[in-house]
Amino acid sequence: MFWNEDEPTDALRLLDDIVDLLFAIDCKRLPVDHAYALSSAVRALVPWFDEEPRLGVHTIHVAGSQNGWERPEHSPEALIMVSRRTKLTIRVPSARADDLASRLQGRRIDVSGQPLTIGAAKPKPLSQETTIFARYLAAAPSADAEAFADESRFLEAAAQALGALDIRVRKALCGKAATLHTPDGPIHTRALMLAGLTREESMRLQREGLGPHRSLGCGLFIPHKGIDPVKSPT
């Protein structure tokens, strides 16, 4: 764990060229590990999907437990129940937002055998919160798998990657590891929370992301108001 109490500066520079599009969805259930299937279904409807490096498909998140139900272990076989309030969120350049919405609204997709109908979209600006986290942060293809599995070495590698973006690590906490399954092999990930950022740093990191596999929801940072949920990345 890194924990540096230096007071951050809040030199805010608004970045409005990237937004999250929140789509209403009609879906009963999804695999816990649905990142690849969801990304593939969206890709099939968006011709420029692979041409846009800042496009990111957030995994669909539901509460850890509800009405006595406990989330199953992370796997492509186990299912989660999806509530009516749950959204499909896609991070996209503002200039592409209208086109993306027009291509997805009203479409019915298949996510590993589970039907999902995409409804109306609503844009949401990047958060100005200075505590943010990513549910999945993937190792670079050249990274040492053993180093990635070790918490201290993972945090050191994350600090180096953040330094390359001119983002200073003041407080960081890594969460539970999870494996995303794809036809090309497993992708090993960990959750990462960062606190004490400046607003500009927070928004820049949300805009740029961290690490590979943005289309699978990796390296996408969202606001976080506590430490405990980072321990559960699904």
C-alpha positions, -999 to 999 in steps of 0.1 A, spaced: 0 0 0 12 35 -8 1 63 16 15 97 11 -3 125 29 10 154 9 -18 178 1 -27 177 -36 -32 208 -57 -66 212 -75 -55 229 -107 -87 218 -125 -87 216 -163 -120 204 -176 -118 177 -202 -150 174 -220 -139 155 -251 -146 121 -235 -179 110 -220 -196 80 -206 -227 70 -225 -252 52 -201 -277 30 -220 -308 16 -204 -309 -21 -208 -335 -49 -207 -317 -81 -195 -325 -108 -170 -291 -123 -163 -255 -122 -175 -224 -143 -169 -203 -129 -141 -173 -129 -166 -190 -113 -196 -164 -88 -207 -154 -105 -239 -189 -115 -250 -202 -80 -244 -174 -63 -261 -178 -86 -292 -215 -80 -294 -210 -42 -293 -181 -44 -318 -203 -61 -343 -226 -31 -344 -200 -4 -345 -178 -3 -377 -152 21 -362 -149 1 -329 -113 -10 -334 -103 24 -348 -110 43 -316 -83 38 -290 -103 58 -263 -134 37 -266 -140 15 -235 -168 -9 -227 -175 -10 -190 -185 -44 -177 -221 -44 -164 -220 -42 -127 -246 -53 -101 -246 -52 -63 -225 -78 -45 -256 -92 -28 -293 -86 -29 -323 -102 -11 -301 -130 3 -284 -136 -30 -246 -137 -30 -225 -131 -61 -210 -163 -74 -173 -167 -81 -159 -149 -111 -164 -173 -141 -180 -174 -176 -205 -201 -164 -219 -184 -132 -247 -159 -137 -256 -126 -121 -291 -112 -120 -295 -78 -137 -319 -52 -122 -339 -27 -143 -318 1 -130 -286 -14 -143 -269 4 -172 -246 -5 -201 -218 22 -200 -195 29 -228 -167 55 -226 -163 73 -259 -150 105 -274 -177 131 -274 -175 135 -312 -185 98 -316 -212 98 -289 -242 105 -312 -232 80 -338 -226 53 -311 -260 60 -296 -277 58 -330 -261 24 -337 -269 8 -304 -303 21 -293 -330 -3 -299 -307 -32 -308 -309 -67 -292 -276 -84 -287 -266 -118 -274 -241 -120 -245 -230 -156 -241 -265 -169 -248 -282 -142 -227 -304 -117 -246 -299 -80 -239 -319 -52 -254 -302 -18 -255 -324 13 -248 -320 50 -248 -286 66 -241 -277 94 -217 -243 111 -217 -224 116 -184 -193 137 -181 -161 123 -165 -162 126 -127 -143 153 -108 -139 130 -78 -103 127 -67 -107 91 -55 -112 67 -84 -108 30 -91 -107 5 -119 -124 -29 -114 -100 -45 -138 -64 -34 -145 -47 -58 -169 -10 -65 -172 8 -54 -203 15 -84 -227 52 -82 -218 46 -81 -181 59 -108 -157 28 -127 -146 43 -135 -112 51 -99 -106 16 -89 -115 2 -114 -89 23 -100 -61 6 -69 -45 37 -49 -38 52 -55 -73 18 -48 -89 16 -14 -71 52 -6 -82 43 -14 -118 11 7 -115 31 36 -101 55 35 -130 27 34 -155 10 63 -138 43 82 -137 44 79 -175 11 99 -175 26 124 -151 3 113 -123 18 111 -88 7 82 -66 -2 94 -32 -26 67 -19 -31 34 -38 -47 2 -28 -49 -29 -50 -79 -52 -48 -88 -88 -56 -74 -105 -87 -98 -117 -114 -92 -135 -147 -111 -125 -178 -116 -154 -202 -112 -149 -240 -107 -172 -270 -71 -159 -271 -64 -170 -235 -69 -156 -200 -63 -120 -191 -51 -116 -155 -63 -84 -138 -65 -67 -104 -86 -39 -91 -69 -6 -82 -80 23 -62 -63 57 -62 -70 85 -37 -55 120 -32 -53 128 -69 -58 163 -81 -90 168 -101 -70 173 -132 -51 141 -126 -83 122 -119 -100 134 -151 -69 128 -172 -66 93 -160 -103 86 -167 -97 101 -201 -66 81 -210 -72 49 -190 -43 26 -179 -29 -5 -194 -43 -26 -223 -78 -41 -231 -99 -10 -228 -126 -27 -250 -129 -54 -223 -134 -28 -195 -98 -29 -183 -81 3 -171 -113 23 -170 -115 44 -138 -147 55 -121 -155 75 -90 -151 57 -57 -162 69 -22 -148 42 0 -121 16 2 -140 -17 9 -157 -23 -25 -124 -23 -43 -118 -57 -28 -145 -71 -51 -138 -64 -87 -169 -78 -103 
